[in-house]
Amino acid sequence: MNKTVLNTQGSRFFESTFIFLFWILLFVLPVFYQWINSHTVRWNVIFSVWTDYLPLLIIFCVNRFILTPFLLFKNKKIAYIASVIVVIGLTVMGSISLRNDMPSQNRNQIQKHVGLQFPNSNKAGNPQDGLERQGGAGTYPPYVNLILLSILLVGFDTGMKLSVKWAESQQQKAEVEKESIKNELAFLRNQVSPHFLMNTLNNIHALIDFDTKEAKSSIAKLSVLMRYLLYESNDKPIPLTKEIKFIASYVELMKLRFHEDVKIQLNLPENPPNISIPPLLFTNILENAFKYGISYEQKSFVYINLLIHENELECTIQNSVHEKFKTSESSGIGIQNTEKRLKLLYNNNFTFTYSEIENVYNSTIKIPI
């Protein structure tokens, strides 16, 4: 079960629990209030109070289970508002009709023992049974209290439903974005494998004609690297030590193709810390350095430095630049893929620079560790 489902279930459980406790508290309070005041519980009075709560409960249930999901969440806002007004109006009229049939003596008992006052349809000249304004300036109409409570209850319930729905939509949106990034990272990472394999096979092909033994050794090294690409370089971070071994093996394969005039220097940390990084993060710029920085006719070089700072891992690659490559699209997919992967993985918390100065191409990646 994924996190989105769990978060959605958690939100709905909290919402249901809160609503359940709200109504339980509302029905328990009259019992508690009567017990505090008279140390007895008159259940006929309590049942009368609970009956008075029924209109609110009806309005709440209709709004929560019918109007909100089938009208408001279906983007039928005008129909929703009209339906709420109709439901409140019908429920209030029904409640007033029932209260008209309630004996005045029962209403007085409820007010005395529970501390609640109930609107009725008596005339304003009978303040004993009606709801009086503070200060005795006059009386409320018999339906005002119920209408106000109904509006507050509907607003509270609808607000809660909208809040929960918004939270769920945000969780789903975050999960979709996370899944999209994961798929895009996998796509970018998988682009490295065929590109790397093509270049390495070309290297081995060049060895077969003049050094069969070395070509066989290179195939063995290639199998080790392909095992790393296929089984270890998944979406999860890998130990830095494995990435260092991969870079070292890759450079060894590259050296087989070039003569001694090509200077290849590799500087790797001897005792790397026990940390993990995304796999194949430096492979693209490494490939580009050998692909576009080496010429058989001219002196060439590739210098690779992997440095560990206090809170940062830095990979710097320098290579020579030759005229025949300047007109080509030397960045290929490598620079673009690397920049996109870094952006997806680290947002803006990274440094990736590349430039050409006096026939020397510099690429630098810095990531937090």
FIMIZA-959706 format. One line per 3 residues: number of its first residue (from 1); their letters; for each residue x, y, z of N, C-alpha, C, O. Coordinates in steps of 0.001 Angstrom, whole numbers. Each point is the difference from the previous one (the first is absolute). Layout:
! residues N
NUM) a) X Y Z X Y Z X Y Z X Y Z | ...
//
This chain:
! residues 369
1) mnk) 857 -1194 0 -857 1194 0 890 1240 0 871 135 860 | -1083 784 -1828 892 1142 -99 -336 1065 1028 -1018 -64 688 | 1920 1062 -605 -130 1028 1024 -1233 859 -216 -615 454 965
4) tvl) 245 -224 -2220 -1179 819 -269 -1250 -620 590 -815 695 607 | 657 -2016 -783 -1166 -695 556 5 83 1512 -1037 240 617 | 2214 -440 -12 100 54 1455 -323 1395 522 -715 137 993
7) ntq) 1234 902 -1653 -277 1370 429 -1469 346 -164 -579 683 845 | -33 -1156 -1939 -1421 251 -225 -838 -687 1066 -930 597 543 | 1254 -1841 -243 -730 -717 1045 176 670 1348 -938 63 794
10) gsr) 2148 442 -529 245 693 1262 -822 1267 118 -542 288 1067 | 441 481 -2157 -787 1234 17 -1473 -294 220 -668 689 771 | 163 -1710 -1446 -1419 -339 149 -298 -568 1383 -1068 246 561
13) ffe) 2018 -1008 -12 -189 -522 1353 -63 1138 1009 -852 -5 890 | 1744 977 -1021 -12 1157 895 -1309 769 -133 -596 400 1000 | 155 -196 -2231 -1242 735 -229 -1186 -722 621 -820 614 682
16) stf) 729 -1926 -921 -1117 -774 546 24 -20 1523 -1043 117 642 | 2231 -264 -64 126 -14 1460 -421 1332 595 -708 38 1006 | 1139 1053 -1624 -346 1331 505 -1514 225 -47 -591 492 961
19) ifl) -27 -856 -2083 -1459 176 -133 -737 -862 1022 -955 449 634 | 1411 -1694 -483 -642 -905 964 77 565 1411 -1001 3 716 | 2162 472 -308 163 559 1349 -819 1273 174 -522 266 1083
22) fwi) 409 520 -2150 -791 1234 66 -1456 -295 343 -576 635 883 | -14 -1600 -1585 -1406 -308 245 -199 -726 1324 -1001 223 681 | 1928 -1076 -311 -88 -653 1313 25 1044 1102 -792 -64 941
25) llf) 1704 1029 -1055 96 1059 1005 -1275 831 44 -470 366 1077 | -87 -69 -2245 -1213 806 -59 -1166 -692 705 -814 656 652 | 735 -1984 -784 -1108 -723 630 266 -309 1466 -937 -224 767
28) vlp) 2203 209 -372 326 -294 1398 -91 1244 869 -304 -96 1189 | 565 1264 -1768 19 1234 788 -1288 265 778 85 402 1161 | -1290 -608 -1743 -1222 235 788 -65 -880 1247 -437 458 1056
31) vfy) 870 -1722 -1167 8 -890 1162 957 528 1052 -330 47 1185 | 1504 346 -1619 1004 515 930 -489 1285 668 151 170 1210 | -736 735 -2000 -467 1282 528 -1106 -213 1030 -18 652 1044
34) qwi) -899 -1562 -1342 -1078 -252 951 520 -634 1283 -466 327 1092 | 1420 -1224 -1219 566 -653 1183 743 1006 878 -88 -72 1226 | 809 997 -1825 732 1004 767 -956 908 765 294 405 1125
37) nsh) -1437 -82 -1730 -926 951 623 -933 -633 1016 -317 627 1012 | -129 -1851 -1253 -1009 -589 902 384 -1362 550 -740 -570 802 | 1904 30 -1224 479 -1322 447 -977 -1120 -330 49 -1076 595
40) tvr) -912 1331 -1523 -908 -1037 -505 -110 153 -1517 312 1049 -565 | -760 -2113 -64 -195 27 -1449 -1446 -365 -295 -435 -1120 268 | -302 2066 -817 -1379 -242 -414 13 -342 -1490 116 879 -853
43) wnv) -236 -2140 566 177 -461 -1369 -1079 501 -944 245 137 -1198 | -1435 139 1717 -1023 559 -888 412 1370 -505 -289 363 -1139 | 970 400 1997 503 1301 -411 1168 -163 -979 90 708 -1003
46) ifs) 806 -1658 1318 1154 -240 -870 -458 -421 -1395 521 483 -1005 | -1504 -1391 953 -501 -440 -1300 -622 1160 -775 91 60 -1226 | -719 855 1952 -573 1168 -674 1094 877 -599 -152 540 -1096
49) vwt) 1274 -403 1841 1131 782 -520 591 -687 -1214 287 644 -1009 | -106 -1946 1106 553 -741 -1135 -906 120 -1223 475 82 -1133 | -1781 -75 1376 -933 193 -1111 202 1363 -638 -148 160 -1212
52) dyl) 490 826 2044 231 1338 -521 1276 63 -848 143 872 -857 | 785 -1810 1109 1224 -49 -792 -195 -681 -1362 827 149 -899 | -1910 -884 761 -201 -776 -1216 17 838 -1279 572 -443 -996
55) pll) -1185 1652 982 69 796 -1229 1440 307 -423 336 -56 -1183 | 502 378 2163 1399 270 -318 689 -1241 -547 788 78 -942 | -1093 -1222 1542 607 -1249 -455 -451 -342 -1415 790 -477 -816
58) iif) -2065 723 533 -526 -270 -1344 688 894 -1031 431 -470 -1053 | -332 1765 1367 645 932 -919 1462 -401 -220 498 30 -1126 | 180 -405 2209 1401 -409 -92 152 -1217 -920 854 -2 -887
61) cvn) -1666 -1015 1091 113 -1227 -791 -320 236 -1474 689 -516 -879 | -1739 1300 610 -361 287 -1391 1125 763 -690 352 -285 -1144 | 205 1259 1858 1095 787 -595 1239 -855 -224 626 84 -1057
64) rfi) -268 -901 2032 1256 -767 -78 -77 -1131 -1020 939 -201 -770 | -2028 -526 757 -64 -1226 -795 -719 150 -1341 76 -891 -846 | -777 2017 646 -735 169 -1257 422 1274 -737 484 -54 -1131
67) ltp) -674 1193 1788 217 1265 -705 1465 246 -339 330 367 -1127 | 547 -571 2110 1424 295 -254 602 -912 -1068 586 506 -957 | -706 -1844 1084 646 -848 -1011 -647 54 -1381 693 -102 -1012
70) fll) -2023 262 961 -688 -90 -1291 -238 1350 -673 -322 50 -1187 | 476 1032 1923 -203 1318 -595 1259 862 85 531 433 -1023 | -55 -185 2245 1150 896 161 1245 -565 -661 699 712 -721
73) fkn) -412 -2003 964 1201 -615 -574 -152 -322 -1483 968 -373 -662 | -2188 517 143 -226 -148 -1440 -24 1362 -698 -407 121 -1156 | 857 905 1897 97 1362 -515 -1369 591 -344 -122 808 -920
76) kki) -904 -1218 1667 -1337 568 -164 -290 889 1204 -842 -315 840 | 1563 1437 -778 -37 841 1195 -1359 672 204 -502 63 1122 | -87 434 -2201 -1303 676 135 -1062 -987 469 -798 313 884
79) ayi) 789 -1506 -1476 -965 -1024 421 250 -401 1448 -941 -276 743 | 2214 244 -341 327 -354 1388 -553 1038 971 -644 -354 988 | 892 1636 -1267 -476 1063 894 -1517 1 77 -573 140 1080
82) asv) -84 -300 -2242 -1463 -30 -12 -529 -1192 797 -984 119 731 | 1644 -1262 -877 -441 -1198 722 186 154 1498 -847 -441 777 | 1942 1058 -362 227 241 1431 -1102 888 569 -523 -260 1084
85) ivv) 178 1311 -1825 -1060 906 475 -1322 -745 129 -723 179 980 | 401 -1023 -1977 -1257 -754 32 -10 -980 1171 -999 -104 711 | 2093 -608 -508 64 -988 1082 -127 677 1355 -738 -470 867
88) igl) 1459 1577 -682 -99 719 1275 -1417 528 204 -553 -101 1095 | -38 667 -2160 -1349 528 121 -1016 -1067 369 -804 198 912 | 830 -1326 -1610 -962 -1070 293 200 -570 1398 -962 -281 715
91) tvm) 2236 115 -335 276 -568 1316 -439 950 1104 -557 -445 1004 | 793 1737 -1164 -401 983 1007 -1518 33 134 -526 26 1112 | -176 -26 -2235 -1465 11 69 -529 -1260 670 -941 56 792
94) gsi) 1545 -1183 -1109 -425 -1232 661 279 35 1481 -804 -491 794 | 1933 1065 -403 342 87 1422 -966 912 738 -426 -311 1113 | 77 1439 -1729 -945 927 638 -1363 -661 172 -659 182 1023
97) slr) 241 -945 -2023 -1295 -692 106 5 -983 1158 -981 -98 737 | 2070 -625 -572 79 -943 1116 5 719 1345 -610 -474 958 | 1294 1615 -882 50 731 1258 -1346 611 358 -322 172 1175
100) ndm) -467 154 -2202 -1343 508 280 -841 -1039 719 -871 330 806 | 1152 -1611 -1116 -763 -1065 631 543 -372 1378 -637 -753 736 | 1820 1281 -384 576 -315 1306 -698 810 1080 -113 1219 -126
103) psq) -354 -1866 1179 -650 745 1089 951 1033 593 1209 -216 84 | -1799 1365 333 808 1071 582 706 -462 1257 1110 445 291 | -1745 -1336 458 593 -498 1247 1306 -756 -288 973 136 741
106) nrn) -956 -918 -1801 1217 -745 -354 1142 940 -376 1157 -238 348 | -1502 1319 -1070 1053 943 -372 594 666 1217 1210 213 74 | -2077 121 897 497 629 1227 891 -948 790 996 427 584
109) qiq) -1348 -1719 -561 833 -977 693 1370 -137 -656 1019 -98 683 | -1006 92 -2009 1273 -111 -722 890 1202 303 1202 -137 225 | -1840 1357 -223 773 1205 263 531 -16 1430 1121 448 241
112) khv) -1892 -949 700 378 29 1401 1091 -1015 308 957 315 708 | -1092 -1534 -1235 900 -1077 405 1214 -162 -909 995 -610 393 | -1073 1151 -1597 1118 -161 -914 686 1323 -307 1131 24 -484
115) glq) -1815 1066 765 607 1293 -250 -67 415 -1449 774 853 -435 | -1690 -1442 -326 -151 331 -1414 -1341 653 -230 -965 -290 708 | 893 1170 -1692 -1250 645 -361 -335 -370 -1433 876 -44 -864
118) fpn) -2122 -216 624 -413 -468 -1322 -954 986 -637 -938 470 644 | 1173 -156 -1906 -914 903 -712 -1334 -673 -221 -70 -1201 -262 | -989 1985 371 -1325 -541 -296 -769 1021 -817 514 1066 -337
121) snk) -1722 -1402 35 -813 851 -877 -926 903 787 -900 604 -584 | 1091 -491 1900 -848 915 763 277 1441 -409 1020 304 -618 | -1917 545 963 142 1392 -367 1098 637 833 384 -512 1051
124) agn) 106 1625 -1535 1103 669 679 -396 498 1371 873 266 826 | -2164 -131 -555 -430 483 1292 131 -1024 1087 -312 306 1151 | 757 -1512 -1448 166 -1046 1018 1476 -336 123 416 -1058 -471
127) pqd) 393 1915 1085 1445 -209 63 380 -1162 871 1133 -474 -70 | -2064 -10 907 331 -1121 869 321 -1246 -796 860 -783 404 | -1530 580 -1530 217 -1186 -802 896 272 -1199 534 -942 -586
130) gle) -357 2194 210 796 322 -1182 1455 221 356 408 -141 1153 | 361 488 -2161 1412 318 168 139 1510 91 -281 706 -968 | 712 -202 2118 70 1432 205 1359 534 -416 1020 -675 135
133) rqg) -1025 1899 -644 1251 683 -253 612 402 1332 -710 150 994 | 2013 24 -974 662 441 1208 -478 1404 329 -102 865 -870 | -187 -664 2139 -487 1300 430 -1498 121 -112 -550 1029 392
136) gag) -148 -2040 -912 -1452 -3 -50 -584 996 -966 -1156 389 163 | 1890 39 -1153 -501 1008 -935 -1038 -566 -942 -727 753 -648 | 647 -2075 561 -960 -614 -892 288 -1465 -129 849 -520 724
139) typ) -1509 -155 -1598 201 -1437 -163 441 -298 -1420 -342 709 -946 | 1137 -1813 824 389 -485 -1309 -1179 -690 -670 -872 -535 685 | 832 538 -2007 -970 -867 -682 295 -1450 365 1152 -326 287
142) pyv) -2126 -534 -288 174 -1367 510 990 -845 -786 463 -1019 512 | -117 1408 -1750 841 -849 -837 1442 506 -131 826 -653 -638 | -517 1813 1238 1308 616 -218 1131 -888 514 977 -238 -710
145) nli) -1109 -250 1943 1063 -829 593 319 -1212 -869 1163 -284 -288 | -2195 -415 -120 200 -1219 -775 625 300 -1360 850 -753 -475 | -1269 1852 -150 575 372 -1289 1481 331 141 828 -446 -794
148) lls) -508 1238 1821 1402 373 210 864 -1228 291 1090 -153 -551 | -1592 -712 1420 757 -1209 310 153 -890 -1228 1051 -607 -208 | -2098 531 -601 62 -818 -1212 1036 535 -970 771 -762 -583
151) ill) -754 2089 413 978 615 -919 1424 -229 506 898 -334 -773 | -705 518 2082 1329 -226 568 423 -1454 -151 1152 -286 -327 | -2080 -625 564 315 -1421 -94 350 -393 -1441 968 -722 -236
154) vgf) -1770 1209 -726 278 -304 -1407 1338 604 -425 786 -644 -695 | -533 1884 1116 1272 633 -340 1185 -731 590 1024 -183 -657 | -1173 -234 1907 1085 -739 663 256 -1339 -692 1147 -361 -265
157) dtg) -2218 -366 -22 148 -1320 -617 551 114 -1420 886 -762 -389 | -1405 1707 -377 486 174 -1374 1453 450 -11 792 -456 -826 | -444 1352 1745 1392 441 100 934 -1155 319 1095 -90 -555
160) mkl) -1525 -789 1444 831 -1155 339 138 -939 -1193 1093 -488 -289 | -2204 237 -405 60 -879 -1170 925 568 -1080 782 -732 -607 | -880 2042 378 851 632 -1003 1474 -48 412 881 -201 -836
163) svk) -629 389 2131 1384 -45 490 599 -1382 -186 1136 -134 -455 | -1900 -894 804 483 -1370 -146 213 -335 -1466 994 -628 -365 | -1937 1050 -477 125 -278 -1436 1214 714 -585 713 -560 -832
166) wae) -482 1797 1268 1166 747 -488 1291 -680 437 940 -121 -786 | -895 -327 2057 1195 -684 496 258 -1280 -792 1144 -302 -339 | -2206 -450 43 157 -1229 -778 483 299 -1417 847 -715 -535
169) sqq) -1390 1776 -72 432 348 -1362 1458 431 -18 724 -297 -950 | -281 1004 2008 1401 401 83 906 -1221 154 1074 -59 -600 | -1511 -921 1409 776 -1227 165 102 -760 -1316 1066 -496 -365
172) qka) -2194 412 -342 7 -706 -1279 868 727 -1024 716 -633 -775 | -782 1957 774 817 787 -924 1482 -204 284 802 -161 -920 | -443 171 2216 1404 -213 373 466 -1391 -402 1134 -178 -446
175) eve) -2024 -821 609 370 -1366 -353 168 -146 -1508 905 -695 -461 | -1779 1351 -313 113 -52 -1463 1302 660 -455 694 -516 -876 | -370 1669 1484 1242 684 -355 1214 -850 359 971 -69 -754
178) kes) -1043 -576 1917 1109 -850 428 178 -1175 -955 1122 -352 -362 | -2242 -253 -44 63 -1126 -925 510 444 -1369 750 -721 -658 | -1168 1920 237 461 525 -1282 1503 239 20 703 -329 -955
181) ikn) -215 905 2051 1442 229 128 753 -1320 17 1057 -128 -618 | -1601 -849 1325 638 -1315 77 108 -635 -1390 1041 -549 -360 | -2131 630 -419 19 -574 -1342 965 754 -919 693 -603 -820
184) ela) -661 1929 970 893 791 -843 1457 -279 335 849 -71 -888 | -566 -87 2188 1365 -341 404 415 -1357 -549 1128 -180 -459 | -2058 -776 512 302 -1328 -531 264 72 -1503 892 -678 -511
187) flr) -1666 1498 -194 198 153 -1443 1375 607 -304 725 -475 -873 | -389 1529 1610 1296 650 -222 1154 -930 353 1017 -30 -693 | -1181 -733 1782 1054 -919 400 171 -1118 -1017 1123 -396 -312
190) nqv) -2235 -112 -202 81 -1101 -965 584 438 -1333 493 -828 -765 | -544 2136 479 622 484 -1231 1518 -149 59 663 -109 -1031 | -120 105 2249 1449 -106 154 482 -1376 -429 1044 -117 -641
193) sph) -1787 -923 984 465 -1369 -226 297 -305 -1466 1108 -451 -292 | -2036 671 -653 336 -298 -1408 1103 903 -538 815 -437 -813 | -780 1694 1257 1042 916 -446 1364 -491 464 958 -44 -773
196) flm) -890 -318 2029 1255 -516 558 404 -1307 -691 1164 -186 -355 | -2128 -712 167 292 -1290 -621 526 183 -1424 938 -686 -405 | -1526 1593 -347 435 243 -1369 1449 464 -42 793 -493 -803
199) ntl) -447 1445 1672 1375 509 11 996 -1072 416 1079 -106 -583 | -1432 -684 1582 920 -1023 497 189 -1109 -1027 1118 -484 -179 | -2164 78 -486 119 -1019 -1048 883 495 -1138 757 -774 -587
202) nni) -855 2049 280 893 571 -1015 1455 -99 435 886 -273 -811 | -650 498 2096 1361 -113 526 519 -1432 -145 1129 -217 -441 | -1964 -758 816 418 -1399 -81 196 -428 -1448 920 -755 -316
205) hal) -1785 1241 -553 130 -314 -1428 1347 472 -545 605 -672 -835 | -138 1826 1307 1289 516 -453 1159 -849 497 1072 2 -606 | -1272 -730 1706 1065 -825 573 114 -1374 -657 1076 -597 -6
208) idf) -2156 103 -534 -37 -1387 -476 1058 -265 -1070 616 -1066 -7 | -402 2015 -886 904 -236 -1139 1464 -99 416 762 -732 -632 | -348 1445 1677 1421 5 325 336 -519 1397 1181 -149 315
211) dtk) -2161 -130 525 284 -531 1342 -1207 -811 472 -857 497 731 | 814 -1746 -1165 -1142 -855 327 -92 -265 1497 -1093 -6 566 | 2228 -212 70 18 -288 1432 -567 1176 797 -796 -179 922
214) eak) 1220 1370 -1296 -492 1193 702 -1486 211 -275 -738 480 861 | 308 -840 -2060 -1421 131 -331 -844 -916 876 -1068 396 467 | 1545 -1625 -240 -722 -928 880 -74 536 1422 -1032 -82 664
217) ssi) 2171 640 -210 3 596 1332 -977 1161 96 -665 186 1019 | 588 584 -2081 -920 1141 -26 -1458 -459 44 -842 638 631 | 555 -1757 -1312 -1364 -529 29 -370 -419 1420 -1133 202 438
220) akl) 2100 -790 282 -250 -386 1394 -292 1233 855 -902 -6 838 | 1691 1070 -1069 -247 1235 747 -1349 600 -371 -719 536 844 | 396 -642 -2131 -1291 533 -439 -1154 -744 655 -1005 611 363
223) svl) 1137 -1911 -209 -1070 -775 635 -210 444 1442 -1128 41 492 | 2237 293 183 -111 494 1378 -760 1327 26 -881 214 833 | 1244 671 -1765 -675 1297 -49 -1475 -135 -383 -847 709 543
226) mry) 538 -1605 -1467 -1392 -181 -399 -828 -592 1129 -1183 311 142 | 1807 -1162 660 -706 -533 1168 -354 1142 963 -1083 35 585 | 2017 879 -445 -255 1175 838 -1151 825 -574 -888 434 733
229) lly) 911 -220 -2062 -1037 797 -636 -1375 -642 110 -999 688 208 | 952 -2009 -349 -1287 -697 -57 -595 -285 1372 -1217 77 170 | 2050 -402 806 -519 -510 1266 225 913 1199 -714 -108 996
232) esn) 1681 995 -1075 298 819 1166 -359 1463 -177 -297 686 978 | 319 -200 -2205 -280 1422 -218 -1493 222 -205 -422 497 -1044 | -372 -867 2041 -1439 232 -98 -315 1404 490 885 853 71
235) dkp) -2142 -617 267 -398 1347 406 513 364 1387 46 1179 349 | 342 -2173 446 429 280 1355 1457 469 10 786 -406 -855 | -424 1260 1822 1399 411 132 900 -1202 285 -425 -979 614
238) ipl) 1653 1070 -1063 960 -1077 195 1175 533 802 212 1212 48 | 563 -2102 589 1180 457 738 991 695 -932 180 -399 -1151 | 442 1422 1661 979 748 -787 1150 -895 -442 559 193 -1080
241) tke) -205 -1171 1908 1106 -897 -348 -278 -760 -1292 917 -217 -792 | -2171 -193 563 -343 -722 -1223 76 911 -1213 444 -418 -1070 | -874 1652 1231 78 941 -1116 1464 291 -352 348 148 -1172
244) ikf) 496 -70 2194 1425 229 -244 616 -1171 -761 785 204 -926 | -1138 -1427 1312 501 -1181 -705 -480 -17 -1448 740 -383 -907 | -1982 801 703 -536 55 -1360 789 994 -851 373 -302 -1133
247) ias) -121 1497 1693 763 1008 -750 1397 -505 -327 491 180 -1114 | 153 -823 2107 1355 -517 -215 12 -1058 -1095 885 11 -856 | -1859 -932 869 -68 -1047 -1021 -293 593 -1371 552 -445 -1007
250) yve) -1408 1437 971 -336 646 -1264 1236 652 -619 268 -147 -1192 | 472 862 2020 1205 671 -515 1021 -1022 -481 683 235 -997 | -566 -1368 1692 918 -1046 -435 -385 -510 -1382 871 -254 -832
253) lmk) -2151 103 585 -445 -426 -1328 311 1058 -1058 367 -325 -1130 | -518 1588 1510 298 1060 -951 1487 38 -356 363 281 -1142 | 469 -557 2102 1445 56 -245 443 -1015 -1045 986 218 -705
256) lrf) -1707 -1314 606 378 -1049 -944 -63 470 -1446 697 -523 -868 | -1526 1496 630 -226 439 -1381 1041 1011 -487 237 132 -1201 | 373 572 2142 846 1127 -390 1475 -308 223 366 -798 863
259) hed) 476 1459 -1674 1438 -221 112 569 821 1164 -718 743 669 | 2000 -897 -453 637 601 1168 63 1514 -70 159 648 1034 | -277 -66 -2214 44 1457 -117 -1219 673 629 35 1193 305
262) vki) -1106 -1952 -111 -1200 533 636 195 -74 1518 174 -1082 560 | -206 2238 90 192 35 1440 -1341 -152 708 -911 813 -161 | 824 -1853 929 -1222 -249 782 406 -76 1460 762 -881 397
265) qln) -1273 1805 397 289 36 1425 -1300 -181 778 -1011 642 -284 | 1063 -1515 1249 -1182 -282 822 360 171 1460 875 -692 520 | -1546 1607 132 239 274 1418 -1271 -304 780 -964 764 -51
268) lpe) 964 -1877 772 -1168 -428 782 376 -66 1475 1156 -272 326 | -2102 513 563 293 -72 1439 339 -1428 416 -661 -954 -410 | 1692 826 1224 438 -1331 421 -900 -588 1082 -283 -1198 -10
271) npp) -159 2020 925 -861 -466 1090 -1301 804 4 -189 878 841 | -691 -1177 -1771 -1245 777 -92 -903 -251 1213 27 -1089 574 | -811 2070 -187 -927 -173 1137 -1131 -949 -356 -258 -276 -1172
274) nis) -394 -207 2183 -1108 -939 -183 -1286 775 -298 -859 165 866 | 749 299 -2097 -1173 766 -430 -539 -614 -1288 660 -817 -642 | -1865 1225 284 -643 -494 -1226 -341 1176 -904 -306 1095 471
277) ipp) 364 -1341 -1774 -326 1025 -994 -827 -642 -1107 -10 -1225 -120 | -682 2019 -691 -719 -568 -1146 981 -670 -962 1106 508 -191 | -1479 -1623 -412 921 -716 -889 214 717 -1329 -876 711 -493
280) llf) 2066 -918 -74 338 479 -1344 -163 1505 -166 -340 483 -1080 | 583 241 2148 -215 1442 -46 1061 716 -823 -273 1048 -586 | 1495 -1610 535 1101 654 -702 332 -669 -1340 916 432 -701
283) tni) -1652 -1471 354 347 -793 -1177 -144 784 -1296 812 -158 -912 | -1832 996 822 -212 750 -1244 1160 929 -320 491 5 -1128 | -45 783 2101 1096 933 -279 1314 -773 -156 922 460 -675
286) len) -847 -1628 1299 1187 -844 -177 67 -515 -1430 1060 22 -626 | -2176 -477 120 -63 -478 -1389 325 1112 -980 745 -199 -960 | -1317 1385 1214 254 1118 -910 1470 373 -49 520 367 -1054
289) afk) 156 -463 2208 1420 357 44 811 -901 -916 886 477 -710 | -1178 -1785 716 735 -933 -856 -481 60 -1449 788 -190 -926 | -2056 451 737 -551 -6 -1351 447 1218 -804 331 -117 -1180
292) ygi) -321 1296 1828 292 1234 -721 1358 606 357 415 995 -595 | 282 -1602 1575 1258 593 421 1235 -730 -492 1119 435 273 | -1298 -1540 -994 1140 -805 -440 110 41 -1518 -980 -190 -720
295) sye) 2185 441 261 284 -16 -1441 1234 -865 -239 977 87 744 | -1026 -930 -1793 1139 -854 -319 1110 787 -705 1150 -441 -13 | -1471 1577 -562 984 787 -729 714 1025 872 1112 417 -322
298) qks) -1738 -7 1420 554 1062 844 129 -480 1444 -647 -958 421 | 1497 1650 313 141 -321 1412 -1301 308 735 -628 1040 -201 | 258 -1962 1039 -1283 134 694 166 -383 1471 957 -667 392
301) fvy) -1907 1108 388 53 -347 1418 -1412 -20 586 -919 655 -493 | 789 -1431 1560 -1216 -29 812 443 -96 1454 689 -945 386 | -1086 1927 419 337 8 1414 -1293 -103 807 -920 801 -167
304) inl) 872 -1792 1034 -1213 -261 787 347 98 1481 920 -664 477 | -1652 1486 231 220 182 1434 -1322 -126 747 -976 689 -297 | 977 -1586 1272 -1164 -147 871 444 385 1410 801 -694 626
307) lih) -1332 1800 -144 436 561 1275 -1141 4 1002 -1156 240 -349 | 1502 -508 1597 -989 -13 1074 315 1143 952 1071 46 606 | -2013 868 -485 119 1108 941 -847 -305 1234 -519 -1107 146
310) ene) 384 2075 724 -699 -241 1268 -1453 -428 -216 -441 -1010 548 | -285 1767 -1334 -1415 -309 -256 -306 -68 -1487 -1134 235 -417 | 2137 -554 -377 -182 93 -1441 895 -1009 -721 1137 -254 398
313) lec) -1686 -305 -1463 766 -882 -883 180 719 -1326 -970 450 -609 | 2231 -343 161 307 744 -1209 676 -905 -1022 986 -673 299 | -1533 670 -1507 599 -730 -1115 369 1009 -1082 -865 676 -557
316) tiq) 2181 -583 267 489 941 -1004 720 -779 -1101 879 -817 271 | -1268 1085 -1510 612 -665 -1152 470 1058 -984 -758 887 -393 | 2010 -993 7 579 882 -1016 458 -848 -1177 578 -1071 183
319) nsv) -834 1543 -1362 462 -716 -1191 375 981 -1094 -478 1134 -41 | 1337 -1597 -836 409 840 -1124 -1142 146 -992 -899 -839 -63 | 949 1929 -717 -1015 270 -1008 706 146 -1346 999 711 -107
322) hek) -1521 -1384 -916 619 5 -1326 -950 615 -1023 -1220 -43 155 | 1798 606 -1184 -774 748 -982 -1093 -836 -642 -1090 510 -261 | 1356 -1769 3 -986 -822 -722 -1256 -254 818 -1041 -358 -550
325) fkt) 1136 544 1882 -1170 -216 849 -748 1294 297 -1126 -33 496 | 1744 1169 -795 -641 1260 367 -1263 259 -793 -924 644 498 | 871 -1132 -1717 -1191 218 -822 -1091 -1023 280 -1139 161 -440
328) ses) 1488 -1208 1168 -1012 -1035 296 -763 363 1259 397 883 760 | -1460 -1558 -566 -815 223 1195 642 -766 1148 -460 -1072 393 | 1536 1651 136 858 -729 934 -671 -346 1313 412 -954 660
331) sgi) -1417 1684 -266 -650 -324 1271 -853 -1256 -122 -199 -712 984 | -318 430 -2211 -833 -1180 -195 -1164 -27 976 -526 1039 401 | 138 -2246 -31 -1051 -133 1007 582 32 1402 -734 111 982
334) giq) 2066 -209 -891 633 -120 1305 -218 1191 905 -461 -153 1131 | 790 1349 -1620 -138 1211 813 -1462 234 373 -314 316 1148 | -569 -473 -2120 -1424 227 253 -547 -977 1035 -705 399 926
337) nte) 1031 -1672 -1086 -483 -1004 948 541 235 1393 -728 -110 986 | 2013 436 -905 606 242 1310 -658 1179 696 -320 -72 1187 | 120 1148 -1919 -616 1187 590 -1431 -277 441 -439 484 1044
340) krl) -274 -1250 -1826 -1390 -307 338 -88 -927 1201 -851 181 871 | 1731 -1174 -826 16 -917 1155 331 740 1290 -644 -210 1028 | 1646 1072 -1087 387 766 1187 -1157 875 483 -238 124 1201
343) kll) -471 473 -2142 -1131 856 350 -1101 -806 672 -580 445 991 | 291 -1621 -1520 -1043 -844 579 400 -551 1356 -833 -125 897 | 2106 -202 -749 466 -617 1241 232 1001 1129 -324 -267 1158
346) ynn) 892 1427 -1513 428 943 1033 -680 1361 -74 357 911 746 | -1322 -767 -1627 -663 1283 -190 1050 1056 -363 583 -72 -1082 | -331 1041 1950 1042 1001 -285 1213 -155 910 889 850 11
349) nft) -859 -1928 743 1072 -203 967 1163 -779 -631 391 -1053 505 | 153 1568 -1596 1132 -623 -674 695 1045 -865 -523 1091 -224 | 1706 -1447 -254 736 856 -930 447 -836 -1189 619 -1051 167
352) fty) -933 1519 -1360 443 -672 -1217 447 1069 -985 -816 761 -520 | 2099 -712 273 557 993 -922 805 -697 -1085 636 -1024 249 | -667 1576 -1442 818 -521 -1097 361 1167 -922 -839 843 -317
355) sei) 2091 -814 -102 479 1118 -817 1244 -425 -767 671 -970 353 | -383 1717 -1405 1207 -230 -797 876 1237 55 -431 1089 -379 | 1665 -1253 852 946 1107 105 1332 -444 -592 632 -932 499
358) env) -209 1607 -1572 1291 -270 -640 179 -1493 -316 983 -625 397 | -1953 84 -1116 41 -1390 -461 19 -1023 1137 478 -1123 -161 | -995 1527 1282 -155 -909 1134 -1453 50 456 -535 1062 317
361) yns) -86 -2233 -293 -1406 -83 409 -54 -422 1470 601 -1003 387 | -1319 1768 420 -124 -271 1430 -1441 -310 357 -922 726 -373 | 744 -1828 1111 -1325 -358 513 134 -262 1494 898 -719 438
364) tik) -1799 1309 337 51 -155 1447 -1398 -254 554 -944 726 -311 | 824 -1753 1125 -1239 -301 696 276 8 1497 935 -645 473 | -1756 1381 265 105 24 1462 -1384 -342 574 -1002 633 -333
367) ipi) 977 -1638 1191 -1261 -418 620 187 -78 1515 1103 -270 476 | -2168 503 278 126 -101 1464 87 -1456 442 -566 -890 -634 | 1280 663 1726 98 -1354 571 -283 56 1501 31 -1030 673
//
